[in-house]
Amino acid sequence: MIARSSPKTWLFKNDDSFLVEPQMLPQPEEGDYVGPQNLVVLLEGTFNSYFAGRKIPDKPDGTPAAEVRAATSPETRLVVTGSSVWAADALRNRLGYVLFANLVDWLSQDERLMSIRTRGIINRPLDLKSEVAKDAIKYGNMFFPPLAFVAFGVARWRWRLRSKRRGVHPILKKS
């Protein structure tokens, strides 16, 4: 068990995938499970096959499935999470990113990778005192690349137009 919710949480059915007002959560009703919930669980070991001692069903197209099967899996690692939302936010949140990266390393069965990467994850913001400099860098990064791309396109278009007026396009000339 890696993550568990607080004892004051409960499970409820939510038909909407997005709550507009999270402060307006419904209160627990009769029959709702109230208490800590498992959020991230790790499983490791060998697992018994569901099909051990059972007939393997045919494929959807009607062809018979292969009869080769193992009674147990090889040494396996598995991570089960309560939701995938945290993984989508992992790139925006440093701690979520570290958790996601470490889980991937653990699943690859090489814990040495965790110690290498976590040393290298450092936030290195620019140390700018002036708001003008911060704004210049921010808007320069937003507007310079597209404007440079457009300027290059216009220059290339003008060059091709001038070449066509002279006659044969230089690229099509044979030496």
C-alpha positions in Angstrom: 0.0 0.0 0.0 1.5 3.3 -1.1 -1.4 5.7 -0.7 -4.5 5.7 1.4 -7.1 8.4 1.9 -8.1 9.9 5.3 -10.6 8.1 7.6 -13.2 10.8 6.8 -13.6 9.9 3.2 -16.4 7.9 1.6 -17.3 6.3 -1.7 -20.2 7.7 -3.7 -21.6 7.3 -7.2 -20.9 10.3 -9.3 -22.6 10.4 -12.7 -20.7 13.5 -13.8 -17.0 13.1 -14.6 -16.3 16.7 -13.4 -17.6 18.4 -10.3 -18.1 22.1 -11.0 -18.2 22.9 -7.3 -16.1 20.5 -5.3 -17.2 22.1 -2.0 -20.7 20.9 -2.7 -19.9 17.2 -2.5 -22.9 15.1 -1.4 -22.8 13.9 2.2 -22.5 10.1 2.9 -25.8 8.3 2.6 -26.9 5.0 4.2 -25.0 2.2 2.6 -22.0 4.3 1.5 -18.6 3.0 2.6 -17.1 5.5 5.0 -13.5 5.2 5.9 -10.0 5.1 4.4 -9.8 4.1 0.8 -6.8 2.4 -0.9 -5.6 4.8 -3.6 -2.3 3.1 -4.8 -1.5 -0.5 -4.2 1.6 -2.5 -5.2 1.5 -6.2 -5.8 4.6 -8.3 -6.3 5.1 -12.1 -6.6 3.8 -15.0 -8.6 0.1 -15.1 -9.3 -2.1 -18.2 -10.1 -3.5 -18.3 -13.5 -7.3 -17.8 -13.8 -7.3 -20.6 -16.4 -5.4 -23.1 -14.4 -7.7 -26.2 -14.5 -10.3 -24.5 -16.7 -11.0 -24.5 -20.4 -9.6 -21.5 -22.3 -12.5 -19.9 -24.3 -12.3 -19.7 -28.0 -11.2 -16.4 -29.7 -14.0 -14.0 -30.8 -13.6 -15.1 -34.4 -14.3 -18.7 -33.4 -10.8 -20.2 -33.7 -9.7 -22.2 -30.8 -7.3 -20.7 -28.3 -3.8 -22.1 -27.7 -3.7 -24.8 -25.0 -0.3 -23.7 -23.8 -0.7 -22.2 -20.4 1.2 -21.8 -17.2 -0.4 -22.5 -13.8 1.4 -19.5 -12.3 3.0 -16.3 -13.6 6.7 -15.6 -13.5 7.8 -13.1 -10.9 5.5 -10.1 -11.6 5.0 -6.6 -10.4 1.7 -4.8 -10.6 0.5 -1.3 -9.6 -3.2 -0.6 -9.1 -4.4 3.0 -8.7 -7.9 4.3 -7.8 -7.9 6.7 -10.7 -5.7 7.8 -13.7 -6.3 11.5 -13.1 -3.1 11.9 -11.0 -1.0 10.5 -13.8 -2.4 13.1 -16.2 -1.4 15.8 -13.8 2.0 14.3 -13.1 3.7 16.6 -15.6 2.4 19.7 -13.9 3.1 18.5 -10.4 6.7 17.7 -9.4 5.7 15.2 -6.7 3.2 13.4 -9.1 6.0 13.2 -11.7 8.4 11.7 -9.2 5.8 9.1 -8.1 4.9 8.2 -11.7 8.6 7.9 -12.7 9.5 5.8 -9.6 6.5 3.5 -10.2 7.7 3.0 -13.8 11.2 2.2 -12.6 9.8 -0.2 -10.0 7.7 -1.9 -12.6 10.8 -2.3 -14.8 12.4 -4.1 -11.8 15.4 -1.9 -11.6 15.3 0.2 -8.4 18.8 1.6 -9.2 17.1 3.9 -11.8 15.1 5.7 -9.0 18.2 6.9 -7.2 19.7 8.3 -10.4 16.7 10.2 -11.5 15.5 11.7 -8.2 18.9 13.3 -7.7 18.5 15.1 -11.1 15.0 16.5 -10.7 15.5 20.0 -9.6 13.4 23.1 -10.4 15.8 25.7 -11.8 13.8 28.9 -12.4 15.4 32.0 -13.8 16.5 34.3 -11.0 15.0 37.6 -12.3 14.3 40.5 -10.0 12.6 42.7 -12.5 9.0 42.1 -13.6 9.9 43.7 -17.0 12.6 41.1 -17.6 10.2 38.3 -16.6 7.5 39.6 -18.9 10.0 40.1 -21.8 11.2 36.5 -21.5 7.6 35.2 -21.1 6.2 37.0 -24.1 9.4 36.5 -26.1 9.0 32.7 -25.7 5.4 32.9 -26.7 5.6 35.2 -29.7 9.1 35.0 -31.2 9.1 31.3 -32.5 5.8 31.7 -34.4 6.8 35.1 -35.8 10.2 33.8 -36.8 8.5 30.9 -38.6 6.1 33.2 -40.4 9.0 35.5 -41.4 11.0 32.6 -42.8 7.9 31.5 -44.8 7.4 35.0 -46.2 11.1 35.3 -47.1 11.1 31.9 -48.8 7.9 32.8 -50.7 9.4 36.1 -51.9 12.6 34.3 -53.0 10.7 31.7 -55.0 8.5 34.5 -56.6 11.6 36.4 -57.6 13.2 33.2 -59.0 10.1 32.4 -61.1 10.2 35.9 -62.6 13.7 35.4 -63.8 12.8 32.3 -65.7 13.7 28.7 -64.8 13.6 27.9 -61.1 17.2 27.5 -59.9 16.4 24.2 -58.3 15.2 22.8 -61.6 18.2 24.0 -63.6 20.4 21.2 -64.9 24.2 21.7 -64.8 
